[in-house]
Amino acid sequence: MANVNYTSRDFANIRTDLVNYVRQYYPDIFGDFNDASVGMMLLELNAAVGDMLSFNTDRMFAETQIDYAQERKSILSIARTLGLKIPGKRASATIVDLSVTLPVFGDTFDISYAPIIRAGSQVSGAGKLFELDNDVDFSNPFTVSGIPNRLIIPNFNGNGTLINYTITKREIVTNGYSKILKRVINTSDSRPFLEVILPDNDVLVIDSIITLDGTNYQTTPTFSDFLNKDNRWYEVDALAEDKVSLKIIHVLVIILV
């Protein structure tokens, strides 16, 4: 049985092992170990291949270790293996001032005329399209997160009479726009781990996935359809999880008599 040394990993050691191997097992076939001989050329070619294989094996193993990985994709792969959620692309954001004019009611503006601009409404500027992240309620002096953002400016005519109010709300908008993709699920699609390939490449986030009965939907689902928990699908950390935790708001009603 041939004695092969498996610990040699660089060119010089592999070359030495190959020369010793030929000298030991093929002394009658090849004996010219001069650097200019054809036989030594073939041995050195094999030593070079072994050196390159050893280098790439070490490099691939190093990319699986957090302390030695050099490529960004390796770091992300290790993070996902450890259960971390890696954020994808992020859109730019900016601040916009939204203003409405409301009539006078007593010594202030008529709050019953204060509109609500729904999340997803779009504004444009500098050739870009932006969307509101949250509802803008002009009757509320705060943002959804509780930050004051309403400015009230009274407007007077030339005689100094108050005629109306300009209400301005400062809100955050995100560069991008929402799209709704419809996919009809047939009986042939009823299989485990169904994958749906999105037609767009620059997808920032998948906000919601719902299913509706029927195949002839020609209109966009309503806002209530997306909020209906019976229609929605939820993301879980692992496919083995069959339950999700939903936020339940308990309301205490006190009736005074």
Secondary structure, 3 states (H helix, E strand, C coil): CCCCCCCCCCHHHHHHHHHHHHHHHCCCCCCCCCCCCHHHHHHHHHHHHHHHHHHHHHHHHHCCCCCCCCCHHHHHHHHHHCCCCCCCCCCCEEEEEEEEEEEEECCEECHHHCCEECCCCEEEECCEEEEECCCEECCCCECCCCCECEEEEEEECCCCCEEEEEEEEEEEEEECCCCCCCCCCCHHHCCCCCCCCCCCCCCCCCCCEECCCCCCCCCCCCHHHHHCCCCEECCCCCCCCCCCCCCCCCCCCCCCC
